[in-house]
Amino acid sequence: MTDSTDPAVAPADAEPGERHASWLELFFDLTAVAGVAQLAHLLHGGPSWPDLGLYVVMFVAFWTGWMLFTVYGNVSGDEARVWTLLAGMFGLAVMAAAVHGVREGTQAGAFALAYVLVRSVAGKAWGRRREYVADLPITQMGFGLTPWIVSMWFDGAARYALWALGLAVDLAVMFSVSSKRLTARVDEEYAQTAARGRGAGRAVRLRAAYTDPAHLGERLGLFVLIVLGEGIAQVVSAASDIPWDRALYGAGAGSFVLLILLWELSLRHGSGGVPLLRENTLPTRLSLPLHSFVAGSVAAMAAALGDCVAHADEAVPERVRWLLCAGLAVFLLVAGVALVCSGRGAGRALLWAGPPVALVVAVGGLAREVRPGPLVWLLVLAAWWPVLLRLRFDRPAAPAAPDHMSS
């Protein structure tokens, strides 16, 4: 155990028992607040396809950096080094500050360099502990970092394509490499190093580390809460700058109800921020990518809702309409996948997610001259459908009555 007086180690902030996010972890999450806000602002006014693609790449990169340090804090617990987390926090802050410069072509190198440094600091943190996370293979297999390093020598579309390649490699590793395969790979590397004649003293056997599911679920839920908060901030900011009339009341109230339903599905009827996912039904390496899809889609909807409220008296621009509808469609599709993974069956997943996704796609394609108020309320109807079915048909069984009550 590490000496509790070491200033480089985070002190325990909670009483023994159920573990919750520490003050250090909550302070670290302030970079998530800043990063999500910067990324959401990229989508204002309705993005073009290249803008949307760049948003997806940068959001997943930022989320990956946040996630690696979140898992580090989760596994390390009271032994998490303060300066390691603060270094990661600084790197994420640089990434957030560079977001707008990336689109303008002036800060792409800074964004990539900050990402490489964030990944490197996270990797060294595990090396220092002589551990790897058995259910998070990219802590030990950093293949996806190579395209980011190579991108330093490229500009424009080629650079962004290399970023996307690196993230795709990381996602492929997370989906394909199980904890059993990763453990076998680590043991094989140890055996090969020892067999080269370097001796047991030079060959370091890494220990398998495991996440605390309840604490990690809370941290992931907090990130989704931050993204939902960005949606509220966008709506409030837009409403504060325009005259208040009936159109604003309809669009603003609908936006607020839609965000409530997203919160309901993700945090009240989901797990780890993933809508409709039951606890402990997916390994960490699979639930984390689903979380990134949910968070990214909600952040995109936040920007679109802000645009809808800001132009409540006008027809919704096509790109804004499609951004809002696509974001909700991705969210609902993830909910459908979560239903299947939770053992509820493909038929139930189709019933719960199929009709609302079809409605969202129809609205996106057919409602060409719709105003923000009616558009948002149609999407409220789509998001309300799985909530209704969850409350009606998927309630937990009532506890059995005591024997003396049944006599």
MIGUDREN-616342 format. One record per residue (C-alpha): y, z, x; residue in three letters. Coordinates in nm, 3 decimals, padded with zeros to 5 digits, m for minus. Layout:
{site {Y Z X} 'Ala'}
...
***
This chain:
{site {00.000 00.000 00.000} 'Met'}
{site {00.357 m00.063 00.109} 'Thr'}
{site {00.585 00.230 00.185} 'Asp'}
{site {00.798 00.291 m00.123} 'Ser'}
{site {01.097 00.364 00.099} 'Thr'}
{site {01.098 00.013 00.243} 'Asp'}
{site {01.429 m00.145 00.122} 'Pro'}
{site {01.261 m00.488 00.122} 'Ala'}
{site {01.029 m00.382 m00.159} 'Val'}
{site {01.139 m00.370 m00.521} 'Ala'}
{site {01.112 m00.021 m00.671} 'Pro'}
{site {00.926 00.040 m00.995} 'Ala'}
{site {01.158 00.033 m01.293} 'Asp'}
{site {00.918 00.135 m01.565} 'Ala'}
{site {00.708 00.438 m01.642} 'Glu'}
{site {00.334 00.415 m01.574} 'Pro'}
{site {00.154 00.233 m01.852} 'Gly'}
{site {00.245 m00.093 m02.017} 'Glu'}
{site {00.441 m00.307 m01.774} 'Arg'}
{site {00.766 m00.480 m01.867} 'His'}
{site {01.015 m00.700 m01.683} 'Ala'}
{site {01.201 m00.506 m01.413} 'Ser'}
{site {01.577 m00.508 m01.361} 'Trp'}
{site {01.520 m00.733 m01.059} 'Leu'}
{site {01.322 m00.983 m01.266} 'Glu'}
{site {01.586 m00.983 m01.539} 'Leu'}
{site {01.857 m01.037 m01.276} 'Phe'}
{site {01.649 m01.323 m01.134} 'Phe'}
{site {01.639 m01.482 m01.481} 'Asp'}
{site {02.016 m01.524 m01.477} 'Leu'}
{site {01.955 m01.836 m01.271} 'Thr'}
{site {01.740 m01.964 m01.558} 'Ala'}
{site {02.036 m01.913 m01.793} 'Val'}
{site {02.261 m02.115 m01.562} 'Ala'}
{site {02.002 m02.384 m01.491} 'Gly'}
{site {01.910 m02.444 m01.856} 'Val'}
{site {02.279 m02.469 m01.949} 'Ala'}
{site {02.349 m02.724 m01.676} 'Gln'}
{site {02.044 m02.932 m01.763} 'Leu'}
{site {02.116 m02.928 m02.137} 'Ala'}
{site {02.470 m03.052 m02.076} 'His'}
{site {02.322 m03.364 m01.912} 'Leu'}
{site {02.209 m03.479 m02.257} 'Leu'}
{site {02.539 m03.451 m02.444} 'His'}
{site {02.650 m03.761 m02.629} 'Gly'}
{site {02.302 m03.908 m02.647} 'Gly'}
{site {02.136 m03.995 m02.315} 'Pro'}
{site {02.018 m04.336 m02.204} 'Ser'}
{site {01.652 m04.376 m02.106} 'Trp'}
{site {01.731 m04.332 m01.733} 'Pro'}
{site {01.933 m04.018 m01.813} 'Asp'}
{site {01.648 m03.878 m02.021} 'Leu'}
{site {01.395 m03.952 m01.747} 'Gly'}
{site {01.615 m03.781 m01.488} 'Leu'}
{site {01.652 m03.480 m01.718} 'Tyr'}
{site {01.274 m03.447 m01.754} 'Val'}
{site {01.221 m03.463 m01.378} 'Val'}
{site {01.494 m03.213 m01.295} 'Met'}
{site {01.394 m02.974 m01.573} 'Phe'}
{site {01.029 m02.965 m01.461} 'Val'}
{site {01.138 m02.917 m01.099} 'Ala'}
{site {01.370 m02.629 m01.189} 'Phe'}
{site {01.107 m02.474 m01.416} 'Trp'}
{site {00.843 m02.502 m01.141} 'Thr'}
{site {01.062 m02.312 m00.896} 'Gly'}
{site {01.135 m02.043 m01.156} 'Trp'}
{site {00.767 m02.019 m01.249} 'Met'}
{site {00.642 m01.974 m00.891} 'Leu'}
{site {00.869 m01.676 m00.828} 'Phe'}
{site {00.794 m01.536 m01.172} 'Thr'}
{site {00.423 m01.543 m01.093} 'Val'}
{site {00.494 m01.390 m00.751} 'Tyr'}
{site {00.673 m01.099 m00.917} 'Gly'}
{site {00.399 m01.071 m01.177} 'Asn'}
{site {00.118 m01.045 m00.921} 'Val'}
{site {00.304 m00.842 m00.660} 'Ser'}
{site {00.438 m00.585 m00.904} 'Gly'}
{site {00.603 m00.293 m00.727} 'Asp'}
{site {00.533 m00.459 m00.391} 'Glu'}
{site {00.748 m00.764 m00.467} 'Ala'}
{site {01.002 m00.807 m00.188} 'Arg'}
{site {01.358 m00.798 m00.310} 'Val'}
{site {01.483 m01.045 m00.051} 'Trp'}
{site {01.207 m01.293 m00.133} 'Thr'}
{site {01.309 m01.300 m00.499} 'Leu'}
{site {01.678 m01.314 m00.412} 'Leu'}
{site {01.615 m01.607 m00.176} 'Ala'}
{site {01.435 m01.789 m00.457} 'Gly'}
{site {01.720 m01.701 m00.692} 'Met'}
{site {01.974 m01.852 m00.452} 'Phe'}
{site {01.770 m02.172 m00.419} 'Gly'}
{site {01.748 m02.210 m00.796} 'Leu'}
{site {02.123 m02.148 m00.823} 'Ala'}
{site {02.183 m02.434 m00.578} 'Val'}
{site {01.956 m02.659 m00.783} 'Met'}
{site {02.148 m02.569 m01.100} 'Ala'}
{site {02.485 m02.632 m00.934} 'Ala'}
{site {02.368 m02.974 m00.809} 'Ala'}
{site {02.249 m03.101 m01.150} 'Val'}
{site {02.562 m03.296 m01.244} 'His'}
{site {02.602 m03.428 m00.892} 'Gly'}
{site {02.249 m03.571 m00.908} 'Val'}
{site {02.340 m03.788 m01.204} 'Arg'}
{site {02.654 m03.902 m01.025} 'Glu'}
{site {02.456 m03.971 m00.707} 'Gly'}
{site {02.642 m03.723 m00.485} 'Thr'}
{site {02.418 m03.414 m00.481} 'Gln'}
{site {02.067 m03.556 m00.509} 'Ala'}
{site {01.991 m03.463 m00.148} 'Gly'}
{site {02.108 m03.105 m00.207} 'Ala'}
{site {01.891 m03.075 m00.519} 'Phe'}
{site {01.583 m03.203 m00.334} 'Ala'}
{site {01.645 m02.985 m00.028} 'Leu'}
{site {01.691 m02.675 m00.245} 'Ala'}
{site {01.365 m02.752 m00.427} 'Tyr'}
{site {01.176 m02.792 m00.099} 'Val'}
{site {01.318 m02.462 00.029} 'Leu'}
{site {01.232 m02.283 m00.297} 'Val'}
{site {00.873 m02.407 m00.275} 'Arg'}
{site {00.854 m02.314 00.094} 'Ser'}
{site {00.983 m01.960 00.039} 'Val'}
{site {00.735 m01.913 m00.245} 'Ala'}
{site {00.451 m02.039 m00.025} 'Gly'}
{site {00.542 m01.808 00.261} 'Lys'}
{site {00.551 m01.515 00.022} 'Ala'}
{site {00.185 m01.567 m00.056} 'Trp'}
{site {00.101 m01.629 00.309} 'Gly'}
{site {00.265 m01.300 00.402} 'Arg'}
{site {00.050 m01.119 00.146} 'Arg'}
{site {m00.258 m01.315 00.259} 'Arg'}
{site {m00.329 m01.401 m00.102} 'Glu'}
{site {m00.348 m01.696 m00.335} 'Tyr'}
{site {m00.336 m01.697 m00.714} 'Val'}
{site {m00.684 m01.797 m00.824} 'Ala'}
{site {m00.563 m01.951 m01.150} 'Asp'}
{site {m00.255 m02.126 m01.012} 'Leu'}
{site {m00.378 m02.385 m00.760} 'Pro'}
{site {m00.034 m02.505 m00.645} 'Ile'}
{site {00.016 m02.171 m00.467} 'Thr'}
{site {m00.249 m02.293 m00.224} 'Gln'}
{site {m00.238 m02.672 m00.271} 'Met'}
{site {00.113 m02.801 m00.211} 'Gly'}
{site {00.037 m03.173 m00.216} 'Phe'}
{site {00.317 m03.236 m00.465} 'Gly'}
{site {00.581 m03.120 m00.217} 'Leu'}
{site {00.524 m03.415 00.021} 'Thr'}
{site {00.695 m03.682 m00.197} 'Pro'}
{site {01.000 m03.455 m00.225} 'Trp'}
{site {01.026 m03.433 00.154} 'Ile'}
{site {00.981 m03.810 00.188} 'Val'}
{site {01.255 m03.865 m00.075} 'Ser'}
{site {01.517 m03.740 00.173} 'Met'}
{site {01.506 m04.085 00.334} 'Trp'}
{site {01.555 m04.277 00.007} 'Phe'}
{site {01.835 m04.323 m00.245} 'Asp'}
{site {01.869 m04.406 m00.611} 'Gly'}
{site {01.571 m04.491 m00.828} 'Ala'}
{site {01.324 m04.473 m00.538} 'Ala'}
{site {01.423 m04.113 m00.468} 'Arg'}
{site {01.384 m04.011 m00.833} 'Tyr'}
{site {01.048 m04.190 m00.853} 'Ala'}
{site {00.924 m03.984 m00.557} 'Leu'}
{site {01.039 m03.666 m00.730} 'Trp'}
{site {00.846 m03.765 m01.042} 'Ala'}
{site {00.538 m03.847 m00.830} 'Leu'}
{site {00.547 m03.505 m00.667} 'Gly'}
{site {00.570 m03.326 m01.001} 'Leu'}
{site {00.292 m03.544 m01.146} 'Ala'}
{site {00.068 m03.448 m00.854} 'Val'}
{site {00.137 m03.078 m00.915} 'Asp'}
{site {00.058 m03.114 m01.285} 'Leu'}
{site {m00.261 m03.304 m01.207} 'Ala'}
{site {m00.369 m03.029 m00.969} 'Val'}
{site {m00.301 m02.759 m01.228} 'Met'}
{site {m00.497 m02.941 m01.497} 'Phe'}
{site {m00.793 m03.036 m01.276} 'Ser'}
{site {m00.849 m02.753 m01.023} 'Val'}
{site {m01.013 m02.447 m01.177} 'Ser'}
{site {m01.007 m02.103 m01.020} 'Ser'}
{site {m01.370 m02.148 m00.917} 'Lys'}
{site {m01.293 m02.475 m00.737} 'Arg'}
{site {m00.987 m02.326 m00.570} 'Leu'}
{site {m01.180 m02.021 m00.448} 'Thr'}
{site {m01.454 m02.245 m00.308} 'Ala'}
{site {m01.190 m02.453 m00.127} 'Arg'}
{site {m01.025 m02.145 00.027} 'Val'}
{site {m01.362 m02.009 00.143} 'Asp'}
{site {m01.453 m02.345 00.292} 'Glu'}
{site {m01.125 m02.362 00.487} 'Glu'}
{site {m01.187 m02.013 00.623} 'Tyr'}
{site {m01.539 m02.105 00.732} 'Ala'}
{site {m01.419 m02.424 00.903} 'Gln'}
{site {m01.143 m02.240 01.089} 'Thr'}
{site {m01.384 m01.973 01.209} 'Ala'}
{site {m01.639 m02.236 01.317} 'Ala'}
{site {m01.388 m02.415 01.540} 'Arg'}
{site {m01.424 m02.136 01.792} 'Gly'}
{site {m01.099 m01.964 01.712} 'Arg'}
{site {m01.279 m01.640 01.636} 'Gly'}
{site {m01.272 m01.414 01.336} 'Ala'}
{site {m00.944 m01.263 01.451} 'Gly'}
{site {m00.761 m01.595 01.415} 'Arg'}
{site {m00.929 m01.702 01.092} 'Ala'}
{site {m00.753 m01.528 00.804} 'Val'}
{site {m00.952 m01.487 00.484} 'Arg'}
{site {m00.714 m01.503 00.189} 'Leu'}
{site {m00.771 m01.270 m00.104} 'Arg'}
{site {m00.778 m01.399 m00.461} 'Ala'}
{site {m00.496 m01.251 m00.671} 'Ala'}
{site {m00.478 m01.252 m01.049} 'Tyr'}
{site {m00.190 m01.243 m01.294} 'Thr'}
{site {m00.112 m00.965 m01.540} 'Asp'}
{site {m00.143 m01.163 m01.867} 'Pro'}
{site {00.070 m00.932 m02.084} 'Ala'}
{site {00.354 m00.912 m01.833} 'His'}
{site {00.345 m01.286 m01.762} 'Leu'}
{site {00.346 m01.361 m02.134} 'Gly'}
{site {00.658 m01.149 m02.172} 'Glu'}
{site {00.831 m01.331 m01.885} 'Arg'}
{site {00.743 m01.672 m02.027} 'Leu'}
{site {00.862 m01.563 m02.368} 'Gly'}
{site {01.193 m01.450 m02.217} 'Leu'}
{site {01.243 m01.799 m02.071} 'Phe'}
{site {01.192 m01.957 m02.413} 'Val'}
{site {01.435 m01.700 m02.553} 'Leu'}
{site {01.690 m01.812 m02.291} 'Ile'}
{site {01.645 m02.174 m02.400} 'Val'}
{site {01.685 m02.081 m02.767} 'Leu'}
{site {01.997 m01.890 m02.668} 'Gly'}
{site {02.134 m02.211 m02.517} 'Glu'}
{site {02.084 m02.375 m02.855} 'Gly'}
{site {02.287 m02.103 m03.025} 'Ile'}
{site {02.555 m02.131 m02.755} 'Ala'}
{site {02.579 m02.508 m02.803} 'Gln'}
{site {02.615 m02.478 m03.181} 'Val'}
{site {02.871 m02.197 m03.159} 'Val'}
{site {03.074 m02.381 m02.894} 'Ser'}
{site {03.079 m02.703 m03.098} 'Ala'}
{site {03.175 m02.520 m03.420} 'Ala'}
{site {03.463 m02.342 m03.249} 'Ser'}
{site {03.639 m02.670 m03.163} 'Asp'}
{site {03.644 m02.852 m03.498} 'Ile'}
{site {03.785 m02.790 m03.848} 'Pro'}
{site {03.557 m02.588 m04.073} 'Trp'}
{site {03.453 m02.781 m04.382} 'Asp'}
{site {03.149 m02.837 m04.600} 'Arg'}
{site {02.989 m03.078 m04.355} 'Ala'}
{site {03.014 m02.822 m04.074} 'Leu'}
{site {02.866 m02.551 m04.295} 'Tyr'}
{site {02.564 m02.767 m04.370} 'Gly'}
{site {02.504 m02.878 m04.010} 'Ala'}
{site {02.574 m02.536 m03.860} 'Gly'}
{site {02.358 m02.341 m04.104} 'Ala'}
{site {02.075 m02.592 m04.069} 'Gly'}
{site {02.090 m02.572 m03.690} 'Ser'}
{site {02.071 m02.194 m03.704} 'Phe'}
{site {01.772 m02.200 m03.941} 'Val'}
{site {01.595 m02.458 m03.721} 'Leu'}
{site {01.637 m02.235 m03.415} 'Leu'}
{site {01.501 m01.941 m03.614} 'Ile'}
{site {01.190 m02.142 m03.703} 'Leu'}
{site {01.138 m02.244 m03.339} 'Leu'}
{site {01.165 m01.875 m03.245} 'Trp'}
{site {00.919 m01.786 m03.521} 'Glu'}
{site {00.659 m02.037 m03.405} 'Leu'}
{site {00.698 m01.969 m03.032} 'Ser'}
{site {00.744 m01.595 m03.008} 'Leu'}
{site {00.616 m01.441 m03.332} 'Arg'}
{site {00.321 m01.673 m03.394} 'His'}
{site {00.262 m01.792 m03.037} 'Gly'}
{site {00.175 m01.655 m02.695} 'Ser'}
{site {00.377 m01.684 m02.376} 'Gly'}
{site {00.636 m01.893 m02.558} 'Gly'}
{site {00.380 m02.158 m02.660} 'Val'}
{site {00.388 m02.208 m03.040} 'Pro'}
{site {00.077 m02.109 m03.235} 'Leu'}
{site {m00.122 m02.027 m02.920} 'Leu'}
{site {m00.345 m01.723 m02.946} 'Arg'}
{site {m00.343 m01.475 m02.659} 'Glu'}
{site {m00.596 m01.513 m02.377} 'Asn'}
{site {m00.734 m01.845 m02.500} 'Thr'}
{site {m00.618 m02.062 m02.208} 'Leu'}
{site {m00.621 m02.002 m01.832} 'Pro'}
{site {m00.282 m01.965 m01.669} 'Thr'}
{site {m00.296 m02.306 m01.501} 'Arg'}
{site {m00.320 m02.474 m01.844} 'Leu'}
{site {m00.086 m02.257 m02.049} 'Ser'}
{site {00.198 m02.288 m01.795} 'Leu'}
{site {00.241 m02.668 m01.830} 'Pro'}
{site {00.243 m02.630 m02.208} 'Leu'}
{site {00.519 m02.372 m02.167} 'His'}
{site {00.725 m02.617 m01.960} 'Ser'}
{site {00.690 m02.886 m02.230} 'Phe'}
{site {00.804 m02.641 m02.498} 'Val'}
{site {01.102 m02.513 m02.297} 'Ala'}
{site {01.214 m02.864 m02.202} 'Gly'}
{site {01.191 m02.992 m02.558} 'Ser'}
{site {01.388 m02.698 m02.699} 'Val'}
{site {01.658 m02.741 m02.432} 'Ala'}
{site {01.689 m03.108 m02.531} 'Ala'}
{site {01.719 m03.009 m02.897} 'Met'}
{site {01.990 m02.759 m02.803} 'Ala'}
{site {02.207 m03.037 m02.663} 'Ala'}
{site {02.143 m03.260 m02.964} 'Ala'}
{site {02.226 m02.980 m03.210} 'Leu'}
{site {02.555 m02.923 m03.032} 'Gly'}
{site {02.639 m03.292 m03.073} 'Asp'}
{site {02.540 m03.285 m03.440} 'Cys'}
{site {02.767 m02.991 m03.516} 'Val'}
{site {03.053 m03.136 m03.311} 'Ala'}
{site {03.044 m03.455 m03.523} 'His'}
{site {02.941 m03.304 m03.856} 'Ala'}
{site {03.162 m03.547 m04.056} 'Asp'}
{site {03.019 m03.862 m03.896} 'Glu'}
{site {02.689 m04.046 m03.897} 'Ala'}
{site {02.461 m03.918 m03.623} 'Val'}
{site {02.456 m04.157 m03.322} 'Pro'}
{site {02.117 m04.321 m03.275} 'Glu'}
{site {02.054 m04.166 m02.933} 'Arg'}
{site {02.141 m03.818 m03.055} 'Val'}
{site {01.915 m03.863 m03.359} 'Arg'}
{site {01.624 m03.974 m03.145} 'Trp'}
{site {01.679 m03.696 m02.890} 'Leu'}
{site {01.668 m03.431 m03.162} 'Leu'}
{site {01.366 m03.585 m03.335} 'Cys'}
{site {01.176 m03.646 m03.010} 'Ala'}
{site {01.238 m03.289 m02.895} 'Gly'}
{site {01.097 m03.146 m03.218} 'Leu'}
{site {00.805 m03.391 m03.213} 'Ala'}
{site {00.705 m03.275 m02.863} 'Val'}
{site {00.735 m02.912 m02.973} 'Phe'}
{site {00.512 m02.972 m03.276} 'Leu'}
{site {00.257 m03.172 m03.076} 'Leu'}
{site {00.227 m02.884 m02.828} 'Val'}
{site {00.175 m02.653 m03.126} 'Ala'}
{site {m00.107 m02.880 m03.242} 'Gly'}
{site {m00.270 m02.870 m02.898} 'Val'}
{site {m00.234 m02.491 m02.897} 'Ala'}
{site {m00.409 m02.472 m03.235} 'Leu'}
{site {m00.707 m02.666 m03.101} 'Val'}
{site {m00.718 m02.457 m02.781} 'Cys'}
{site {m00.704 m02.140 m02.992} 'Ser'}
{site {m01.026 m02.237 m03.166} 'Gly'}
{site {m00.876 m02.323 m03.503} 'Arg'}
{site {m01.028 m02.670 m03.502} 'Gly'}
{site {m00.896 m03.024 m03.489} 'Ala'}
{site {m00.884 m03.051 m03.868} 'Gly'}
{site {m00.653 m02.754 m03.904} 'Arg'}
{site {m00.439 m02.876 m03.615} 'Ala'}
{site {m00.402 m03.213 m03.785} 'Leu'}
{site {m00.308 m03.047 m04.115} 'Leu'}
{site {m00.055 m02.816 m03.954} 'Trp'}
{site {00.106 m03.054 m03.703} 'Ala'}
{site {00.034 m03.400 m03.847} 'Gly'}
{site {00.265 m03.405 m04.154} 'Pro'}
{site {00.569 m03.253 m03.977} 'Pro'}
{site {00.532 m03.488 m03.679} 'Val'}
{site {00.505 m03.785 m03.915} 'Ala'}
{site {00.818 m03.666 m04.096} 'Leu'}
{site {01.010 m03.624 m03.772} 'Val'}
{site {00.912 m03.971 m03.648} 'Val'}
{site {01.006 m04.125 m03.984} 'Ala'}
{site {01.345 m03.952 m03.980} 'Val'}
{site {01.409 m04.068 m03.625} 'Gly'}
{site {01.326 m04.428 m03.706} 'Gly'}
{site {01.454 m04.471 m04.061} 'Leu'}
{site {01.750 m04.235 m04.111} 'Ala'}
{site {02.000 m04.464 m03.941} 'Arg'}
{site {02.318 m04.368 m04.122} 'Glu'}
{site {02.232 m04.007 m04.192} 'Val'}
{site {02.490 m03.736 m04.138} 'Arg'}
{site {02.414 m03.427 m03.927} 'Pro'}
{site {02.369 m03.186 m04.219} 'Gly'}
{site {02.092 m03.378 m04.403} 'Pro'}
{site {01.927 m03.472 m04.072} 'Leu'}
{site {01.903 m03.114 m03.952} 'Val'}
{site {01.774 m02.989 m04.286} 'Trp'}
{site {01.500 m03.254 m04.288} 'Leu'}
{site {01.392 m03.124 m03.948} 'Leu'}
{site {01.405 m02.769 m04.083} 'Val'}
{site {01.155 m02.882 m04.347} 'Leu'}
{site {00.927 m03.018 m04.074} 'Ala'}
{site {00.941 m02.698 m03.866} 'Ala'}
{site {00.894 m02.483 m04.176} 'Trp'}
{site {00.561 m02.646 m04.267} 'Trp'}
{site {00.346 m02.482 m03.990} 'Pro'}
{site {00.524 m02.151 m04.046} 'Val'}
{site {00.434 m02.168 m04.415} 'Leu'}
{site {00.070 m02.247 m04.341} 'Leu'}
{site {00.053 m01.975 m04.076} 'Arg'}
{site {00.182 m01.714 m04.319} 'Leu'}
{site {m00.032 m01.840 m04.608} 'Arg'}
{site {m00.369 m01.914 m04.447} 'Phe'}
{site {m00.382 m01.757 m04.101} 'Asp'}
{site {m00.297 m01.393 m04.159} 'Arg'}
{site {m00.504 m01.132 m03.977} 'Pro'}
{site {m00.772 m00.973 m04.187} 'Ala'}
{site {m00.674 m00.651 m04.361} 'Ala'}
{site {m00.838 m00.338 m04.218} 'Pro'}
{site {m01.136 m00.206 m04.408} 'Ala'}
{site {m01.071 00.085 m04.641} 'Ala'}
{site {m01.195 00.428 m04.528} 'Pro'}
{site {m01.523 00.543 m04.678} 'Asp'}
{site {m01.358 00.812 m04.890} 'His'}
{site {m01.129 00.548 m05.046} 'Met'}
{site {m01.418 00.328 m05.157} 'Ser'}
{site {m01.619 00.606 m05.315} 'Ser'}
***
